[in-house]
């Protein structure tokens, strides 16, 4: 049986409200099991990056066969982890039209440019969720784009850092957090069309599969795998009181050196999510531009310990009193 998107959302909302009414928050917390604390796996992170950046996925250009294979790869992982499908028609996928584009070099990087009009191609966002029993209708949105440039002039653009690194962190977070009892629900969103102009995340904001007012915060990961272990960059958008509270808390982490930057030239999917009045931020490696949009963005240059450390810190933050305080403020 197939459901329409509207019917699926109504059904999910009914289930969510029923669960919420079945328990009182304070009493429920008393009976929560202790945290499982599954260890973050460097090997899983590395495996994801090596697979997605391999020639099998042909650089994951949005609308290509390689992107479709990457979407299936991610969706299969979400299914194996028993995440709830949050795409269209009870699936993990949300399709959207793509514009006519081509690639060109600006001397240092290769990038897409718009040619005008829509193509006949479509891209796919991939969305799955962990639904909380305590606050099933409050969501944290964790996101990363999985598309890249594809192949051009007989060169493969693997995009290991941009953005297999962010995808690997999200999938590892899904693996460990599915064993936890969290006080809110989580959407794991893997955007496509980012390289063509943040198209997939923009489509989600204009056609949300979860009501935007239920999403309290977006943490977006983009090109996080290069450079020294401690050095990260933050871009923020949307309601600044909340994003600044998050950045302030993260700046106190002993293992992190965080630089906040307001970028005009470069951007990521947090900007489109913020258009939905959702506090949003993107975390990157400070050295994210090294080999960016070149054939040299390969797995061998990734700092896997850095990714393991980042995954651990985000996991701890999502289980902290600070994030719960943020939700209830």
Phi, psi and omega per residue, in radians:
X1 nan 2.364 3.123
X2 -1.890 2.444 3.103
X3 -1.889 2.564 2.949
X4 -1.264 2.864 3.123
X5 -1.023 -0.728 -3.122
X6 -1.122 -0.743 3.139
X7 -1.136 -0.666 3.133
X8 -1.120 -0.741 -3.128
X9 -1.144 -0.699 3.110
X10 -1.095 -0.782 3.136
X11 -1.085 -0.795 3.130
X12 -1.088 -0.713 3.138
X13 -1.104 -0.693 3.119
X14 -1.086 -0.782 3.128
X15 -1.092 -0.779 -3.102
X16 -1.064 -0.853 -3.111
X17 -1.118 -0.680 3.133
X18 -1.075 -0.765 3.128
X19 -1.133 -0.747 -3.120
X20 -1.079 -0.715 -3.122
X21 -1.269 -0.271 -3.080
X22 -1.421 -0.156 -3.129
X23 -2.608 2.576 3.040
X24 -1.640 2.418 -2.978
X25 -0.984 -0.829 -3.066
X26 -1.176 -0.741 3.136
X27 -1.159 -0.658 -3.129
X28 -1.076 -0.741 -3.100
X29 -1.071 -0.565 -3.111
X30 -1.092 -0.476 -3.040
X31 -1.844 0.163 3.117
X32 -1.168 2.463 3.033
X33 -1.227 2.743 3.099
X34 -1.127 2.699 3.128
X35 -0.974 2.463 -3.118
X36 -1.314 -0.622 3.096
X37 0.982 0.937 3.040
X38 -1.169 2.419 -3.091
X39 -1.304 2.412 3.057
X40 -1.146 2.357 -3.069
X41 -1.802 1.945 3.037
X42 -1.077 -0.621 -3.115
X43 -1.127 -0.712 3.110
X44 -1.130 -0.736 3.117
X45 -1.059 -0.825 -3.129
X46 -1.110 -0.734 -3.122
X47 -1.068 -0.757 3.137
X48 -1.068 -0.806 -3.116
X49 -1.137 -0.764 -3.122
X50 -1.123 -0.667 -3.134
X51 -1.226 -0.897 -3.044
X52 -1.185 -0.489 -3.138
X53 -1.586 0.044 -3.120
X54 -1.323 2.839 3.098
X55 -1.035 -0.336 3.131
X56 -1.011 -0.495 -3.108
X57 -1.823 0.030 2.947
X58 0.901 0.590 3.080
X59 1.427 -0.015 2.947
X60 1.012 0.656 3.080
X61 -1.127 2.297 -3.120
X62 -0.994 2.295 -3.125
X63 1.591 -0.101 -3.107
X64 -1.648 2.938 3.063
X65 -1.101 -0.623 3.117
X66 -1.108 -0.674 3.091
X67 -1.172 -0.707 3.125
X68 -1.089 -0.701 3.107
X69 -1.160 -0.661 3.103
X70 -1.146 -0.702 3.100
X71 -1.072 -0.737 3.103
X72 -1.137 -0.683 3.109
X73 -1.042 -0.820 -3.122
X74 -1.183 -0.778 -3.135
X75 -1.073 -0.667 3.109
X76 -1.107 -0.678 3.091
X77 -1.116 -0.739 3.122
X78 -1.114 -0.676 3.112
X79 -1.142 -0.747 3.114
X80 -1.065 -0.549 3.140
X81 -1.508 0.006 3.121
X82 1.116 0.590 3.027
X83 -1.340 2.571 -3.137
X84 -1.282 2.276 3.066
X85 -1.128 2.241 -3.135
X86 -2.142 0.352 3.056
X87 -1.558 -2.607 -3.130
X88 -1.568 2.571 3.024
X89 0.941 0.765 3.091
X90 1.064 0.531 3.073
X91 -2.028 3.108 3.050
X92 -1.538 -0.029 -2.952
X93 -1.888 2.536 2.995
X94 -2.329 1.878 -3.066
X95 -1.473 2.656 3.111
X96 -2.674 2.654 -3.125
X97 -1.316 2.657 3.136
X98 -1.994 2.582 3.091
X99 -1.387 2.966 2.996
X100 -1.386 2.146 -3.094
X101 -2.402 2.889 2.961
X102 -2.544 2.963 -3.141
X103 -1.787 2.631 3.030
X104 -2.651 2.809 3.126
X105 -1.814 2.401 3.044
X106 -1.757 0.247 -3.141
X107 1.847 -0.697 3.140
X108 -1.980 -0.598 -3.077
X109 -2.295 2.716 2.998
X110 -1.771 2.435 -3.090
X111 -2.648 2.801 3.097
X112 -1.374 2.639 2.919
X113 -2.357 2.578 -3.082
X114 -1.378 2.373 3.125
X115 -1.762 -0.188 -3.129
X116 1.743 2.313 3.112
X117 1.480 2.928 3.112
X118 -1.627 2.586 3.022
X119 -1.565 -3.137 3.047
X120 -1.559 0.023 -3.060
X121 -1.565 2.736 3.069
X122 -2.272 2.609 3.008
X123 -1.911 3.025 -3.126
X124 -2.376 2.156 2.827
X125 -1.355 2.643 3.093
X126 -2.127 2.164 -3.024
X127 -2.338 2.275 3.052
X128 -2.437 2.791 -3.058
X129 -2.408 2.656 2.906
X130 -1.877 2.033 -3.056
X131 -1.691 2.115 -3.134
X132 -1.294 2.551 3.032
X133 -1.469 -0.349 -3.117
X134 -1.520 -0.889 3.111
X135 -2.250 1.262 -3.031
X136 -1.142 -0.387 -3.067
X137 -1.780 0.205 3.011
X138 -1.960 2.243 -2.998
X139 -2.147 2.457 2.825
X140 -1.780 2.287 3.125
X141 -1.745 1.991 3.032
X142 -1.809 2.232 -3.006
X143 -2.474 2.786 3.050
X144 -2.846 2.465 3.061
X145 -1.490 2.562 -3.115
X146 -1.971 -0.152 -3.133
X147 -1.375 2.831 3.042
X148 -2.547 -2.594 -2.990
X149 -1.657 -0.324 -3.114
X150 1.521 -2.392 3.064
X151 -2.107 2.593 -3.106
X152 -2.715 2.301 -3.124
X153 0.904 0.792 3.097
X154 1.157 0.294 3.105
X155 -2.002 2.366 3.018
X156 -1.502 2.316 3.045
X157 -1.822 1.681 -2.998
X158 -1.190 -0.579 -3.125
X159 1.039 0.782 -3.131
X160 -1.136 -0.820 3.079
X161 -1.389 -0.663 -3.087
X162 -1.928 1.511 0.112
X163 -2.453 0.711 3.028
X164 -1.040 -0.479 -3.140
X165 -1.107 -0.823 3.127
X166 -1.154 -0.690 3.109
X167 -1.075 -0.729 -3.110
X168 -1.116 -0.670 3.109
X169 -1.148 -0.763 -3.139
X170 -1.094 -0.771 -3.133
X171 -1.152 -0.619 3.103
X172 -1.234 -0.652 3.056
X173 -1.096 -0.700 3.097
X174 -1.084 -0.687 -3.116
X175 -1.123 -0.732 -3.070
X176 -1.475 -0.609 -3.060
X177 -1.350 -0.330 3.128
X178 -1.148 -0.305 3.124
X179 -1.597 -0.058 -3.059
X180 -1.780 2.789 2.992
X181 -1.804 1.803 -3.091
X182 -1.724 2.642 -3.107
X183 -1.433 0.238 -3.142
X184 -2.776 2.890 3.108
X185 -1.586 2.776 3.140
X186 -2.214 2.322 2.953
X187 -1.756 2.183 2.993
X188 -1.752 1.960 -3.054
X189 -2.052 2.235 3.119
X190 -2.021 1.846 -3.030
X191 -1.457 2.566 2.896
X192 -1.979 2.988 3.119
X193 1.252 0.161 3.129
X194 -1.099 -0.751 -3.071
X195 -1.192 -0.335 3.126
X196 -1.625 0.054 3.100
X197 2.164 0.682 3.067
X198 1.032 0.643 -2.971
X199 -1.264 -0.764 -3.091
X200 -1.123 -0.790 3.136
X201 -1.188 -0.597 3.091
X202 -1.141 -0.670 3.097
X203 -1.125 -0.679 3.118
X204 -1.096 -0.758 -3.134
X205 -1.103 -0.665 -3.141
X206 -1.416 -0.324 -3.125
X207 -2.423 1.085 -3.004
X208 -1.166 2.400 3.030
X209 -1.536 -0.203 2.978
X210 -2.240 2.309 -3.139
X211 -0.934 2.273 -3.035
X212 -1.055 -0.556 -3.108
X213 -1.183 -0.221 3.108
X214 -1.565 -0.117 -3.122
X215 -1.679 2.047 -3.007
X216 -1.611 -0.408 -3.064
X217 -2.834 2.484 3.016
X218 -2.048 2.157 2.988
X219 -1.943 1.949 -3.084
X220 -1.870 2.402 -3.109
X221 -2.007 2.234 -3.099
X222 -2.564 2.068 3.028
X223 0.965 1.048 -3.013
X224 -1.767 0.061 -2.882
X225 -1.776 0.080 -3.096
X226 -1.838 2.837 2.985
X227 1.436 -2.912 -3.065
X228 -1.226 2.659 -3.043
X229 -0.932 -0.689 -2.949
X230 -1.580 -0.239 -2.870
X231 -1.661 2.023 3.127
X232 -2.319 2.803 -3.132
X233 -2.139 2.528 3.132
X234 -2.177 2.271 2.910
X235 -1.934 2.391 -3.121
X236 -2.186 2.738 3.069
X237 -2.774 2.851 3.125
X238 1.502 -2.869 -3.116
X239 -0.927 1.951 -2.958
X240 -1.318 -0.394 -3.126
X241 -1.095 -0.688 -3.120
X242 -1.354 -0.792 -3.128
X243 -1.097 -0.640 3.124
X244 -1.205 -0.562 3.071
X245 -1.141 -0.707 3.103
X246 -1.130 -0.854 -3.123
X247 -1.067 -0.700 3.124
X248 -1.065 -0.730 3.127
X249 -1.179 -0.774 -3.131
X250 -1.111 -0.570 -3.115
X251 -1.147 -0.295 -3.141
X252 -1.533 -0.115 3.115
X253 -1.119 2.290 -3.084
X254 -1.116 -0.597 -3.027
X255 -1.573 0.148 -3.026
X256 -2.196 2.475 2.935
X257 -2.076 1.899 -3.032
X258 -1.920 2.233 3.074
X259 -1.943 2.173 3.103
X260 -1.619 2.370 -3.048
X261 -2.418 2.443 3.039
X262 -1.868 1.728 -3.000
X263 -1.615 2.297 3.043
X264 -1.706 -0.708 -3.070
X265 -1.266 -0.700 -3.079
X266 -2.003 2.783 -3.139
X267 -2.711 3.103 3.039
X268 -2.673 -3.048 -2.945
X269 -1.177 -0.251 3.106
X270 -1.056 -0.522 -3.101
X271 -1.145 -0.707 3.131
X272 -1.284 -0.624 3.107
X273 -1.102 -0.648 3.139
X274 -1.138 -0.375 3.085
X275 -1.125 -0.380 3.066
X276 -1.516 0.299 -3.123
X277 1.065 0.619 3.092
X278 -1.883 2.201 3.050
X279 -1.019 2.237 -3.003
X280 -2.479 2.514 3.068
X281 -2.544 2.657 3.025
X282 -2.033 2.343 3.037
X283 -1.897 2.329 -3.127
X284 -2.331 2.883 2.921
X285 -1.293 2.520 3.092
X286 -1.078 -0.461 3.129
X287 -1.700 0.487 -2.999
X288 -1.082 -0.454 -3.085
X289 -1.372 -0.207 3.125
X290 -1.115 2.154 3.138
X291 1.058 0.241 -3.108
X292 -1.171 2.318 3.141
X293 1.044 0.682 3.024
X294 -2.285 2.863 3.071
X295 -1.187 -0.081 -3.074
X296 -1.625 0.072 3.096
X297 -1.440 1.434 -2.966
X298 -2.069 2.815 -3.109
X299 -1.028 -0.542 -3.105
X300 -1.117 -0.252 -3.129
X301 -1.733 -0.009 -3.111
X302 -1.377 2.429 3.019
X303 -1.609 1.660 -3.034
X304 -1.227 -0.547 3.064
X305 -1.110 -0.635 3.094
X306 -1.081 -0.751 3.131
X307 -1.169 -0.681 3.093
X308 -1.112 -0.731 3.122
X309 -1.114 -0.765 3.127
X310 -1.099 -0.772 3.133
X311 -1.048 -0.754 3.121
X312 -1.081 -0.763 -3.109
X313 -1.157 -0.741 3.120
X314 -1.147 -0.705 3.093
X315 -1.035 -0.805 -3.141
X316 -1.110 -0.678 3.131
X317 -1.127 -0.724 -3.128
X318 -1.189 -0.281 3.091
X319 -1.807 0.085 -2.985
X320 -1.561 2.874 3.053
X321 -1.189 -0.476 -3.120
X322 -1.090 -0.758 -3.129
X323 -1.229 -0.619 3.105
X324 -1.184 -0.654 3.079
X325 -1.116 -0.661 3.122
X326 -1.088 -0.693 -3.111
X327 -1.226 -0.565 -3.060
X328 -1.633 -0.073 -3.109
X329 -1.357 nan nan
